[in-house]
Amino acid sequence: MAILTSCWSPCIWTNNLKTSCKVIAFYTVAMSIVVMTFIIFDMSGGDSTQLYNPLFEADIRYSMQVVGGCLLLFFVYLIGSAILLVVGLGRMNRGLMLPWMVAFGIVVLFQLVFGLWLLGGYYIYLETVLYTFVIWSWMTYNGYCWLVVYSQYQVFEEMQSPNIELLWP
């Protein structure tokens, strides 16, 4: 049984889970491109001193280049998994939905941990609470998007499960 039967979020309003998942895949690609642009800006010498920055407190000479490169690879993987999500929706193949669910789950987990790190490390600054609230609000929206895709996964699972009837008592 699916957790959700429709998608009603600030950006996506539809009664059809399959359409919602396609829009979420587009959102994933767009979000990845924006974050990748931001990371490339930081890696090329941009300002990385803001609290909301994922590369906050990274050394521009070494750690920012390594961590930024790993993040860029991850977001390329996330874009690829979003494409697989759309293909999986078209073919009704649950296995093609799994890479996106794992990668996007990592995104949600990173946002949770990053917010906790901000609060724990910089609790003396009041603006940290605001940045953490914004990050966790975005995390909540991403978690809802993950639940929509998981609900579509459950719908496919229910449709594809065999109906076995016991003919012999």
PLY file of the C-alpha trace (Angstrom):
ply
format ascii 1.0
element vertex 169
property float x
property float y
property float z
element edge 168
property int vertex1
property int vertex2
end_header
0.00 0.00 0.00
1.40 3.36 -1.03
2.13 5.99 1.60
0.96 8.87 -0.62
-1.57 8.89 -3.43
-0.90 12.38 -4.78
1.69 15.13 -4.61
0.72 18.47 -3.13
3.81 20.53 -2.47
4.62 24.20 -3.05
6.08 23.43 -6.48
4.16 20.34 -7.64
0.37 19.91 -7.60
-0.95 16.75 -9.16
-3.10 13.74 -8.34
-0.92 11.45 -10.45
2.18 10.01 -8.75
3.83 9.10 -12.03
3.66 12.69 -13.29
4.88 13.92 -9.91
7.91 11.64 -10.11
8.80 13.02 -13.54
8.58 16.57 -12.20
10.69 15.55 -9.20
13.30 14.11 -11.60
13.36 17.46 -13.42
13.67 19.24 -10.06
16.58 16.94 -9.18
18.43 17.79 -12.39
17.80 21.53 -11.98
18.85 21.50 -8.32
21.99 19.52 -9.18
23.00 21.95 -11.91
22.53 24.95 -9.61
24.52 23.36 -6.77
27.24 22.20 -9.18
27.57 25.76 -10.49
27.90 27.02 -6.93
30.56 24.40 -6.14
32.55 25.23 -9.29
32.41 28.91 -8.32
33.81 28.07 -4.87
36.49 25.79 -6.28
37.70 28.48 -8.66
38.31 30.94 -5.83
34.83 32.28 -5.04
33.60 33.28 -1.60
33.03 30.18 0.54
32.76 31.90 3.92
28.97 31.83 4.17
27.37 29.50 6.71
24.90 28.01 4.22
27.69 26.98 1.84
28.27 23.21 1.58
31.99 23.90 1.20
32.04 26.19 4.25
35.41 26.18 6.03
37.13 24.19 3.30
40.71 25.09 2.44
40.82 26.47 -1.09
44.18 24.87 -1.86
43.46 21.25 -0.99
40.30 20.14 0.82
37.95 22.27 -1.26
39.33 20.79 -4.46
39.02 17.20 -3.22
35.63 17.54 -1.54
34.32 19.74 -4.36
35.41 17.16 -6.94
33.67 14.39 -5.00
30.51 16.51 -4.73
30.59 17.23 -8.46
30.85 13.50 -9.20
27.98 12.82 -6.82
25.75 15.40 -8.50
26.59 13.99 -11.94
25.54 10.59 -10.55
22.35 12.20 -9.17
21.54 13.63 -12.62
22.11 10.19 -14.16
19.91 8.55 -11.55
17.16 11.11 -12.25
17.30 10.13 -15.92
17.09 6.47 -14.89
14.09 7.38 -12.71
12.23 8.74 -15.73
13.17 5.69 -17.81
12.05 3.41 -14.98
8.72 5.21 -14.76
8.18 4.77 -18.49
9.04 1.06 -18.40
7.42 0.44 -14.99
10.76 -0.92 -13.79
11.28 -0.55 -10.03
14.97 -1.36 -10.26
15.67 1.79 -12.26
14.08 3.87 -9.50
16.42 2.58 -6.79
19.58 4.57 -7.72
17.65 7.83 -7.41
16.09 6.79 -4.11
19.49 5.93 -2.62
21.24 9.06 -3.93
18.43 11.41 -2.94
18.27 9.75 0.47
21.95 10.63 0.86
21.13 14.25 -0.05
18.45 14.38 2.65
20.79 12.78 5.18
23.57 15.26 4.29
21.22 18.19 4.85
20.28 16.81 8.28
23.89 16.26 9.33
25.04 19.60 7.91
22.35 21.42 9.89
23.34 19.58 13.06
26.99 20.44 12.42
26.13 24.11 11.96
24.12 24.22 15.16
26.71 22.32 17.15
29.72 24.22 15.89
28.36 27.74 15.61
25.58 27.87 18.21
26.80 31.23 19.53
25.73 32.99 16.31
22.00 33.63 16.06
22.05 33.61 12.26
23.15 29.97 12.38
19.70 29.06 13.65
18.12 30.81 10.65
20.43 29.06 8.17
19.78 25.72 9.84
16.04 26.33 9.69
16.27 27.11 5.96
18.44 24.03 5.31
16.06 21.81 7.28
13.03 23.29 5.51
14.64 22.38 2.21
15.49 18.96 3.67
11.83 18.46 4.60
10.74 19.30 1.05
13.36 16.90 -0.36
12.16 14.23 2.07
8.60 14.73 0.82
9.81 14.36 -2.78
11.57 11.14 -1.77
8.31 9.88 -0.21
6.42 10.60 -3.45
8.88 8.53 -5.47
8.84 5.79 -2.83
5.03 5.74 -3.02
5.23 5.25 -6.79
7.74 2.47 -6.14
5.21 0.83 -3.82
2.47 1.18 -6.45
4.68 -0.61 -8.99
5.54 -3.25 -6.40
1.88 -3.92 -5.69
1.01 -4.05 -9.39
3.86 -6.44 -10.16
3.40 -8.80 -7.22
2.05 -12.18 -8.23
-1.46 -13.11 -7.20
-1.16 -16.66 -5.96
-4.38 -18.49 -5.21
-4.34 -21.68 -3.22
-6.44 -24.17 -5.21
-5.89 -27.15 -2.96
-7.05 -26.90 0.67
0 1
1 2
2 3
3 4
4 5
5 6
6 7
7 8
8 9
9 10
10 11
11 12
12 13
13 14
14 15
15 16
16 17
17 18
18 19
19 20
20 21
21 22
22 23
23 24
24 25
25 26
26 27
27 28
28 29
29 30
30 31
31 32
32 33
33 34
34 35
35 36
36 37
37 38
38 39
39 40
40 41
41 42
42 43
43 44
44 45
45 46
46 47
47 48
48 49
49 50
50 51
51 52
52 53
53 54
54 55
55 56
56 57
57 58
58 59
59 60
60 61
61 62
62 63
63 64
64 65
65 66
66 67
67 68
68 69
69 70
70 71
71 72
72 73
73 74
74 75
75 76
76 77
77 78
78 79
79 80
80 81
81 82
82 83
83 84
84 85
85 86
86 87
87 88
88 89
89 90
90 91
91 92
92 93
93 94
94 95
95 96
96 97
97 98
98 99
99 100
100 101
101 102
102 103
103 104
104 105
105 106
106 107
107 108
108 109
109 110
110 111
111 112
112 113
113 114
114 115
115 116
116 117
117 118
118 119
119 120
120 121
121 122
122 123
123 124
124 125
125 126
126 127
127 128
128 129
129 130
130 131
131 132
132 133
133 134
134 135
135 136
136 137
137 138
138 139
139 140
140 141
141 142
142 143
143 144
144 145
145 146
146 147
147 148
148 149
149 150
150 151
151 152
152 153
153 154
154 155
155 156
156 157
157 158
158 159
159 160
160 161
161 162
162 163
163 164
164 165
165 166
166 167
167 168
